[in-house]
């Protein structure tokens, strides 16, 4: 007996999943949350430096810590608004303790981190802006007092803040706890790194570290840039902060470079598609902007920062050093945001294999 077997021809094709869910509000949120953390760390560390050095309340440390807390509050507020703009039902964000109950999710954990950081940053800012010491001080960072004065409440607020002001040990504890929440903004990287179907994101160590170092560097740089606009003085302490911001920018560049090599060596279809997007067209230009921003912040921050910190910054170099630091840290701010935009625009999910 003879059997005839007919072999059916099988075709395998990749079906790419739609990725039109993301919009600009997501990278803005992921970015500003860490900038808030970096700015808070700048303000808190300036408070400790002022206590350690015994500086008066009108020194540059006071300006840096006030601007740091102010940038932190504004950045955290911007991150919150970015999330609200992405939600279809706004009241769910306000009632997040009711709706976000999955405490195994980085979205829930991250929401609590951002809210706590925002509250602590506001408290720290109020304690530095109001009270008897702030009333006798000076500096451009005191501008919120003008708005309170226009409302006729300045004296009342000053007396109230002095009445509730914690002792030095309490303030130190407040800044330490806030700094822990600031470092915890690394969660923004974990929110992407846990997505196993997107090779560009699924790097559980590199992506969170890159988000933390680049965001903190931008937070430090933003605080220094705003301070420099009004103070025009590069002191040794200011130089130390600039050097730290530069080093973090260099670390971010190294992490991003290593991640680039990992992506290039990944032969999966989604990774290859992401790599192709980042090497061709408009996204490739964005990659160069990110690299340039990190590199310039590294060079300017380390060179000028170390020169100032060691007392070797000449008057002629200091005159151009201020604009250079403002420009390089301004570009760093844009580059760090662009990094997150690129990570979302170039992301590709592993395709669904369809047998037909």
VOBA-625924 format. One record per residue: residue in one letter; x, y, z of N, C-alpha, C in turn. Coordinates in steps of 0.001 Angstrom, whole numbers, padded with zeros to 6 digits, always signed. Layout:
BEGIN
AXYZXYZXYZ...
! end
This chain:
BEGIN
X+000862-001189+000000+000000+000000+000000+000897+001238+000000X+000506+002180-000781+001302+003403-000902+000542+004580-000302X+001250+005330+000560+000667+006537+001170+001305+007775+000555X+000493+008731+000278+000997+009999-000247+000903+011065+000845X+002035+011680+001164+002082+012716+002204+002316+014055+001539X+001427+014964+001770+001569+016310+001211+002113+017248+002287X+003243+017821+002013+003861+018751+002970+003339+020157+002711X+002704+020723+003698+002201+022086+003574+003340+023086+003788X+003431+024065+002928+004477+025072+003038+004112+026047+004155X+005040+026242+005061+004806+027088+006226+005627+028364+006096X+004990+029471+006303+005678+030758+006243+005665+031380+007643X+006796+031918+008047+006918+032579+009345+007203+034049+009106X+006448+034890+009742+006683+036325+009607+006591+036989+010976X+007218+038184+011079+007168+038953+012314+006056+039990+012215X+005260+040077+013254+004235+041114+013339+004613+042061+014482X+004935+043301+014129+005346+044273+015137+004126+044854+015841X+004251+044996+017155+003160+045551+017947+003185+047073+017885X+002014+047666+017959+001921+049123+017904+002562+049750+019134X+003283+050846+018925+003960+051532+020034+003585+053001+020071X+002326+053308+019766+001902+054703+019715+001310+055182+021040X+001511+054399+022104+000926+054749+023394+001690+055886+024067X+003000+055950+023819+003837+056904+024523+003713+058298+023922X+003744+059303+024778+003826+060674+024298+004879+061402+025125X+005077+062669+024831+006173+063417+025443+006028+063545+026952X+004823+063427+027472+004637+063586+028913+005365+062507+029709X+005535+061328+029131+006185+060232+029855+007671+060503+030076X+008472+060800+029029+009879+061112+029304+010056+062354+030170X+009166+063329+030044+009247+064519+030899+009063+064125+032363X+008089+063271+032628+007867+062793+033998+009067+062003+034506X+009549+061060+033691+010682+060234+034097+011926+061069+034360X+012032+062191+033662+013207+063048+033792+013104+063989+034985X+012017+064730+035062+011897+065756+036099+011875+065159+037503X+011394+063934+037637+011396+063298+038955+012821+063150+039480X+013757+062759+038608+015145+062586+039045+015845+063934+039186X+015507+064896+038328+016056+066244+038482+015681+066801+039853X+014441+066556+040266+014012+066985+041601+014883+066352+042676X+015218+065078+042491+016088+064408+043447+017483+065002+043464X+018049+065273+042283+019382+065854+042219+019442+067241+042823X+018431+068053+042561+018390+069400+043131+018224+069341+044648X+017415+068392+045129+017250+068253+046578+018576+067872+047226X+019299+066939+046626+020598+066543+047166+021551+067728+047223X+021479+068600+046221+022321+069791+046214+021977+070700+047385X+020687+070956+047576+020273+071820+048674+020594+071236+050034X+020317+069948+050216+020559+069314+051511+022046+069286+051846X+022881+068951+050868+024323+068910+051119+024867+070302+051405X+024310+071337+050760+024738+072710+051041+024390+073100+052478X+023264+072607+052985+022902+072878+054381+023929+072261+055321X+024306+071003+055061+025308+070353+055905+026656+071062+055805X+027035+071503+054612+028296+072230+054451+028272+073550+055216X+027151+074219+055188+027046+075486+055916+027182+075265+057416X+026569+074213+057920+026694+073907+059344+028126+073521+059693X+028741+072730+058832+030104+072246+059108+031115+073386+059079X+030941+074308+058137+031878+075412+057988+031535+076593+058882X+030358+076573+059498+029959+077681+060344+029729+078963+059581X+029273+078852+058326+029062+080034+057490+027821+080786+057944X+027769+082092+057599+026584+082877+057943+025465+082582+056952X+024288+083079+057285+023103+082773+056482+023054+083543+055173X+024034+084417+054931+024065+085174+053682+025133+084664+052724X+025760+083541+053058+026818+083011+052218+026277+082315+050975X+027217+081901+050113+026825+081237+048873+026158+079895+049141X+026533+079250+050260+025876+077986+050594+024372+078171+050741X+023978+079291+051349+022550+079546+051536+021843+079732+050205X+022484+080442+049281+021883+080625+047967+021746+079290+047239X+022784+078466+047315+022740+077166+046637+021655+076279+047244X+021563+076267+048582+020565+075370+049182+019140+075858+048896X+018925+077177+048889+017586+077670+048559+017228+077372+047110X+018153+077661+046198+017869+077374+044792+017703+075876+044573X+018486+075068+045301+018351+073621+045165+016967+073136+045545X+016478+073583+046696+015138+073174+047121+014065+073744+046199X+014285+074957+045696+013298+075555+044796+013231+074798+043471X+014402+074465+042901+014426+073675+041667+013798+072309+041906X+014032+071741+043081+013448+070437+043410+011929+070514+043442X+011394+071549+044090+009935+071703+044174+009333+071898+042787X+009945+072765+041979+009416+073028+040640+009509+071788+039750X+010608+071051+039859+010773+069844+039037+009789+068760+039446X+009628+068571+040749+008654+067576+041218+007245+067961+040792X+006937+069256+040868+005630+069712+040401+005449+069491+038913X+006510+069743+038144+006444+069492+036703+006251+068029+036386X+006912+067150+037156+006728+065710+036957+005286+065307+037245X+004721+065866+038311+003329+065563+038625+002368+066031+037552X+002597+067228+037014+001739+067736+035941+001870+066885+034682X+003082+066388+034421+003278+065531+033250+002468+064246+033372X+002430+063692+034578+001629+062488+034798+000147+062797+034628X-000293+063924+035189-001702+064299+035069-002117+064466+033613X-001245+065066+032807-001584+065287+031401-001695+063985+030629X-001093+062915+031162-001120+061624+030481-002341+060800+030875X-002960+061161+031999-004088+060376+032496-005395+060838+031869X-006265+059885+031625-007582+060220+031084-008510+060727+032180X-008322+060213+033406-009158+060614+034541-008243+061247+035588X-008286+062570+035705-007348+063292+036549-007509+062985+038034X-008731+062781+038479-008935+062628+039920-008275+061362+040457X-007967+060416+039582-007306+059199+040048-005895+059495+040545X-005257+060503+039958-003929+060882+040435-004016+061501+041824X-005043+062312+042051-005216+062938+043357-005555+061889+044418X-006319+060884+044023-006706+059816+044944-005824+058587+044763X-004525+058814+044503-003644+057675+044224-003550+056675+045377X-003681+057068+046662-003642+056038+047705-004789+055040+047592X-005890+055465+046967-007050+054585+046806-006902+053708+045574X-006418+054299+044479-006377+053580+043206-005072+052809+042994X-003976+053281+043558-002699+052592+043381-002427+051743+044614X-002852+050509+044558-002717+049608+045709-001807+048420+045433X-001265+048329+044223-000352+047238+043904+001068+047659+044286X+001470+047310+045499+002758+047776+046005+003924+046941+045502X+003656+046016+044607+004726+045318+043902+005070+046020+042592X+004319+047057+042260+004516+047777+041001+005395+049000+041231X+006340+049220+040301+007192+050400+040397+006400+051680+040170X+005273+051588+039481+004437+052776+039293+003877+053239+040637X+003393+052293+041436+002880+052635+042764+003998+053116+043677X+005090+052361+043706+006225+052743+044552+006750+054117+044153X+006877+054329+042854+007403+055597+042368+006511+056778+042701X+005207+056568+042654+004279+057650+043000+004474+058091+044440X+004612+057130+045341+004837+057468+046746+006181+058164+046932X+007201+057709+046221+008521+058345+046334+008454+059799+045885X+007818+060041+044747+007736+061406+044220+006918+062311+045140X+005819+061795+045666+004981+062600+046568+005740+062940+047845X+006422+061954+048429+007166+062210+049659+008317+063181+049417X+009006+063022+048301+010088+063953+047976+009549+065369+047801X+008409+065493+047150+007803+066812+046945+007468+067476+048275X+006856+066718+049177+006469+067267+050483+007701+067713+051263X+008727+066866+051296+009937+067203+052046+010657+068397+051431X+010675+068477+050098+011318+069618+049440+010585+070914+049760X+009266+070870+049781+008479+072063+050121+008758+072492+051560X+008786+071536+052480+009057+071852+053883+010436+072488+054033X+011439+071881+053396+012802+072416+053488+012896+073811+052882X+012213+074020+051775+012238+075335+051132+011594+076393+052022X+010458+076077+052606+009766+077028+053485+010634+077378+054691X+011304+076383+055264+012153+076629+056427+013337+077525+056097X+013781+077511+054834+014909+078346+054436+014490+079726+053947X+013264+079852+053478+012806+081125+052915+012180+082050+053951X+011694+081479+055040+010944+082286+055998+011525+082126+057394X+011234+083093+058226+011769+083124+059571+012655+084340+059771X+013110+084530+060992+013898+085723+061327+015199+085786+060549X+015905+084645+060438+017182+084642+059731+017005+084979+058259X+015967+084430+057635+015714+084716+056224+015308+086171+056024X+014585+086741+056992+014148+088133+056877+015326+089087+056904X+016378+088726+057632+017552+089585+057739+018569+089325+056636X+018352+088293+055854+019306+087939+054815+019063+088679+053523X+019811+088269+052498+019617+088836+051165+019846+087737+050137X+019813+088098+048867+020011+087121+047807+018786+086973+046931X+019025+086682+045660+017927+086561+044693+017020+085378+044989X+017527+084390+045723+016720+083203+046005+015563+083500+046949X+015537+084698+047533+014468+085051+048465+013232+085603+047753X+013188+085532+046416+012096+086172+045676+010700+085665+046049X+010510+084406+046495+009143+084023+046895+008603+084846+048061X+009502+085418+048867+009043+086252+049974+008281+087471+049458X+008637+087923+048266+007978+089095+047694+006494+088818+047459X+006180+087620+046968+004780+087270+046720+003999+087187+048029X+004619+086600+049052+003936+086501+050343+003737+087892+050938X+004733+088765+050746+004605+090137+051247+003466+090870+050556X+003281+090612+049255+002190+091259+048525+000824+090856+049079X+000769+089663+049661-000484+089194+050260-000668+089726+051677X+000356+090411+052184+000282+090953+053534+000460+089919+054624X+001074+088784+054289+001189+087682+055247+002629+087396+055662X+003578+088216+055228+004981+087880+055435+005339+087787+056917X+004951+088768+057715+005282+088737+059145+004638+087540+059838X+003413+087247+059466+002716+086106+060069+003427+084802+059721X+003798+084656+058454+004470+083429+058016+005838+083309+058670X+006588+084411+058774+007904+084368+059423+007787+083901+060867X+006841+084445+061601+006669+084045+063004+006225+082591+063113X+005332+082169+062223+004841+080787+062264+005968+079793+061973X+006792+080103+060973+007882+079191+060609+008903+079095+061735X+009232+080219+062374+010166+080166+063505+009591+079360+064664X+008280+079408+064822+007644+078682+065926+007696+077173+065704X+007567+076739+064474+007540+075294+064196+008895+074762+063744X+009909+075622+063650+011214+075184+063142+011820+074124+064060X+012208+072970+063510+012809+071920+064335+014203+072335+064806X+014714+071677+065843+016103+071926+066242+017067+071416+065174X+018339+071702+065369+019341+071329+064365+019333+069831+064074X+019207+069017+065119+019178+067564+064913+017969+067157+064084X+016845+067809+064331+015647+067509+063546+015800+067909+062096X+016432+069063+061847+016674+069489+060470+017618+068530+059759X+018645+068079+060484+019583+067129+059885+018868+065839+059495X+018011+065347+060385+017251+064132+060083+016332+064355+058890X+015706+065525+058834+014824+065853+057712+015580+065800+056390X+016788+066369+056361+017567+066384+055125+018081+064991+054755X+018407+064192+055753+018869+062826+055469+017740+061997+054873X+016563+062074+055482+015413+061321+054962+015069+061793+053554X+015057+063106+053350+014782+063631+052013+015804+063178+050993X+017067+063087+051409+018115+062638+050486+017917+061187+050078X+017419+060374+051008+017130+058977+050669+016020+058892+049624X+014991+059707+049787+013931+059735+048776+014458+060290+047454X+015396+061233+047524+015989+061773+046300+016741+060691+045534X+017511+059876+046249+018223+058773+045596+017249+057709+045096X+016121+057583+045776+015128+056582+045379+014457+056914+044056X+014699+058119+043515+014136+058435+042198+014771+057589+041097X+015697+056739+041465+016212+055743+040520+015077+054846+040025X+013955+054867+040736+012803+054050+040329+012369+054356+038905X+012614+055583+038431+012200+055934+037071+012858+055029+036040X+014079+054597+036324+014745+053664+035424+014171+052268+035510X+013797+051853+036711+013212+050525+036874+011866+050404+036171X+011130+051520+036068+009833+051464+035394+009976+051037+033936X+011118+051338+033325+011368+050880+031954+012129+049561+031929X+013091+049404+032836+013978+048240+032789+013252+046921+033014X+012088+046949+033657+011375+045695+033932+010593+045197+032723X+010535+045987+031651+009773+045578+030463+010637+044614+029652X+010398+043332+029806+011258+042314+029207+011113+042221+027697X+010019+042720+027152+009790+042596+025707+010444+043715+024904X+011083+044665+025574+011763+045765+024878+013247+045696+025214X+014080+045148+024326+015505+044990+024616+016221+046298+024933X+015791+047400+024325+016430+048688+024582+016280+049104+026040X+015186+048724+026669+014941+049084+028066+015373+047999+029039X+015283+046752+028623+015429+045634+029537+016894+045395+029915X+017461+046387+030593+018813+046296+031140+018712+046742+032602X+018409+045803+033500+018003+046132+034868+019031+046903+035689X+020285+046907+035277+021306+047671+036000+021630+048970+035278X+021877+048878+033982+022337+050038+033225+021302+051155+033156X+020073+050827+032813+019057+051874+032622+018770+052629+033923X+018521+051955+035063+018310+052716+036301+019519+053563+036696X+020725+053010+036561+021918+053789+036900+022065+054998+035990X+021814+054810+034707+021905+055919+033759+020883+057000+034079X+019678+056587+034410+018648+057564+034762+019033+058337+036021X+019617+057638+037000+019979+058303+038252+021143+059268+038054X+022226+058807+037437+023406+059663+037293+023127+060871+036407X+022433+060655+035299+022160+061775+034392+021166+062753+035003X+020152+062244+035704+019164+063120+036319+019728+063913+037481X+020524+063259+038326+021145+063969+039451+022132+065012+038936X+022902+064651+037902+023823+065625+037306+023068+066840+036788X+021929+066604+036144+021116+067716+035639+020532+068537+036782X+020150+067878+037880+019631+068602+039035+020687+069486+039673X+021902+068943+039814+023012+069744+040339+023328+070889+039388X+023431+070564+038095+023762+071580+037104+022732+072688+037030X+021455+072337+037118+020392+073347+037072+020493+074298+038257X+020732+073734+039437+020874+074568+040632+022061+075512+040507X+023189+074986+040037+024383+075819+039889+024189+076885+038823X+023542+076520+037724+023339+077483+036634+022478+078652+037094X+021386+078357+037806+020516+079431+038296+021257+080290+039317X+022016+079646+040198+022796+080400+041185+023805+081308+040503X+024470+080788+039472+025488+081557+038766+024897+082755+038033X+023690+082636+037548+023041+083758+036858+022970+084982+037760X+022743+084765+039056+022562+085888+039980+023819+086222+040781X+024653+085223+041069+025792+085462+041951+027073+085823+041205X+027294+085229+040042+028484+085509+039231+029776+085311+040023X+029813+084257+040808+030987+084003+041640+031251+082504+041682X+032477+082108+041351+032850+080695+041395+033763+080496+042595X+033187+080184+043719+033956+079948+044936+034466+078505+044950X+035399+078178+045852+035850+076786+045939+034708+075796+046177X+033742+076180+047028+032614+075277+047265+031764+075108+046010X+031516+076215+045309+030777+076151+044053+031521+075259+043062X+032849+075402+043026+033653+074564+042136+033543+073091+042467X+033444+072776+043761+033274+071379+044143+031988+070790+043605X+030911+071550+043682+029639+071088+043120+029737+070932+041602X+030396+071885+040944+030545+071797+039491+031329+070551+039099X+032368+070236+039880+033164+069046+039584+032340+067775+039763X+031517+067731+040811+030653+066561+041027+029673+066405+039873X+029063+067516+039445+028155+067453+038298+028859+066988+037041X+030105+067449+036849+030868+067017+035686+031205+065538+035725X+031607+065056+036894+031941+063631+037035+030712+062765+036775X+029566+063152+037319+028340+062385+037080+027958+062393+035603X+028221+063503+034921+027968+063554+033475+028880+062585+032741X+030152+062535+033157+031078+061588+032542+030686+060146+032796X+030239+059860+034024+029770+058506+034342+028558+058152+033485X+027666+059116+033300+026485+058881+032453+026895+058578+031023X+027901+059296+030539+028386+059058+029178+028971+057655+029046X+029709+057217+030056+030286+055870+030024+029195+054799+030071X+028210+054988+030937+027118+054015+031032+026350+053945+029720X+026052+055118+029150+025328+055142+027877+026148+054484+026773X+027460+054722+026776+028320+054101+025770+028352+052592+025895X+028424+052098+027131+028417+050646+027326+027076+050049+026910X+025989+050738+027258+024675+050268+026831+024541+050241+025320X+025182+051209+024654+025169+051252+023187+025834+050016+022603X+026981+049619+023176+027676+048425+022679+026852+047166+022935X+026158+047124+024071+025299+045979+024363+024154+045887+023366X+023578+047021+023020+022482+047034+022050+022976+046612+020674X+024158+047085+020292+024708+046744+018979+025006+045251+018867X+025369+044625+019989+025704+043200+019967+024484+042300+020076X+023322+042881+020342+022089+042106+020485+021476+041882+019100X+021329+040634+018719+020860+040302+017369+019361+040033+017285X+018630+040248+018360+017188+040032+018287+016555+041084+017373X+015434+040755+016746+014817+041706+015801+014501+043067+016419X+013977+043078+017643+013615+044348+018270+014847+045186+018571X+015913+044541+019066+017147+045269+019357+017761+045825+018082X+017749+045018+017022+018283+045483+015739+017481+046662+015198X+016167+046622+015381+015323+047723+014918+015600+048992+015712X+015791+048864+017026+016103+050032+017856+017457+050618+017483X+018431+049750+017276+019772+050219+016904+019744+050939+015564X+018969+050405+014641+018838+051045+013328+018198+052427+013450X+017192+052548+014309+016527+053840+014503+017475+054878+015087X+018369+054431+015975+019278+055355+016647+020503+055707+015812X+020708+054999+014730+021878+055277+013885+021514+055934+012569X+020238+056078+012295+019804+056689+011031+018775+057780+011313X+018822+058818+010516+017785+059842+010547+017880+060786+011727X+016736+061316+012118+016661+062355+013142+017105+061853+014509X+016803+060605+014844+017193+060080+016151+018704+059991+016285X+019390+059733+015185+020854+059684+015220+021428+061047+015599X+020823+062116+015091+021248+063465+015470+021043+063680+016965X+019929+063168+017487+019671+063281+018918+020715+062561+019748X+021196+061416+019264+022239+060674+019973+023498+061521+020105X+023870+062209+019032+025059+063064+019064+024863+064241+020015X+023663+064787+020071+023383+065891+020998+023540+065423+022444X+023033+064230+022745+023160+063682+024091+024627+063493+024456X+025389+062889+023546+026810+062661+023810+027552+063984+024004X+027235+064973+023170+027888+066278+023282+027544+066952+024605X+026288+066874+025008+025880+067488+026271+026602+066892+027464X+026701+065563+027506+027420+064908+028600+028903+065264+028572X+029496+065265+027385+030930+065519+027264+031287+066946+027674X+030516+067928+027221+030808+069320+027566+030625+069576+029061X+029585+068988+029644+029388+069145+031089+030534+068503+031860X+031028+067381+031370+032177+066725+031994+033402+067628+031957X+033729+068144+030771+034937+068955+030616+034839+070263+031397X+033729+070977+031220+033582+072273+031894+033487+072104+033402X+032685+071133+033844+032502+070944+035275+033777+070531+035979X+034492+069558+035418+035705+069062+036068+036826+070089+035985X+037054+070676+034813+038160+071621+034653+037954+072868+035515X+036829+073550+035319+036578+074777+036077+036320+074483+037552X+035635+073370+037816+035323+073029+039196+036556+072735+040018X+037447+071909+039497+038664+071582+040235+039573+072793+040368X+039627+073622+039322+040446+074834+039400+039944+075753+040512X+038628+075893+040617+038062+076742+041672+038217+076100+043042X+037986+074793+043122+038060+074102+044406+039465+074119+044986X+040478+074142+044129+041871+074147+044587+042470+075546+044631X+041660+076567+044356+042144+077938+044410+043044+078331+043264X+042950+077652+042139+043815+077935+040989+043063+078579+039829X+041883+079078+040095+041082+079703+039049+041454+081180+038957X+042061+081567+037855+042475+082955+037679+041264+083846+037408X+041464+085151+037590+040361+086097+037405+039865+086096+035968X+040795+085984+035009+040386+085998+033598+039579+084761+033238X+039977+083609+033773+039237+082375+033506+037888+082404+034213X+037841+082995+035405+036577+083064+036144+035547+083911+035408X+036014+084949+034691+035078+085810+033967+034327+085052+032884X+035027+084150+032212+034359+083363+031171+033833+082039+031719X+034303+081672+032909+033889+080394+033488+032418+080342+033830X+031875+081470+034314+030453+081507+034647+029567+081219+033454X+029698+081976+032343+028893+081679+031153+029121+080276+030608X+030370+079795+030698+030653+078442+030206+029896+077404+031032X+029900+077561+032345+029181+076613+033198+027677+076697+032973X+027161+077913+032836+025724+078065+032576+025345+077393+031263X+026151+077615+030224+025857+077020+028923+025986+075512+028918X+027067+074994+029521+027286+073544+029507+026246+072813+030347X+025900+073362+031504+024878+072716+032324+023485+072893+031722X+023275+073983+030992+022007+074133+030274+021855+073082+029192X+022954+072841+028448+022923+071792+027428+022768+070421+028070X+023388+070229+029232+023235+068964+029954+021776+068720+030310X+021079+069770+030742+019662+069639+031087+018861+069154+029881X+019121+069751+028720+018409+069358+027497+018799+067941+027084X+020083+067629+027166+020576+066322+026726+020016+065190+027575X+019937+065404+028881+019413+064359+029757+017938+064082+029476X+017189+065139+029173+015791+064937+028775+015715+064228+027431X+016547+064659+026489+016545+064054+025157+016905+062575+025221X+017776+062203+026154+018124+060793+026336+016880+059957+026579X+016014+060421+027438+014794+059675+027748+013812+059681+026581X+013752+060794+025866+012898+060846+024681+013362+059822+023650X+014670+059734+023441+015210+058773+022475+014923+057339+022895X+015042+057061+024194+014785+055704+024668+013345+055279+024415X+012426+056219+024446+011033+055876+024163+010746+055822+022671X+011301+056769+021915+011018+056796+020479+011666+055629+019738X+012826+055183+020210+013536+054105+019519+013168+052724+020034X+012326+052652+021052+011985+051357+021641+011132+050527+020689X+011463+049263+020593+010684+048296+019818+010454+047066+020675X+009218+046593+020702+008928+045356+021407+009340+044166+020552X+009675+043080+021237+009932+041845+020503+008706+041507+019666X+008876+041267+018379+007716+041021+017514+007036+039701+017840X+005763+039643+017531+005002+038407+017686+005258+037532+016462X+005677+036301+016689+005938+035376+015589+004623+034735+015156X+004271+034917+013914+003019+034403+013375+003334+033341+012326X+002754+032164+012490+002928+031076+011530+001696+031026+010638X+001904+031185+009346+000786+031192+008400+001005+030146+007313
! end
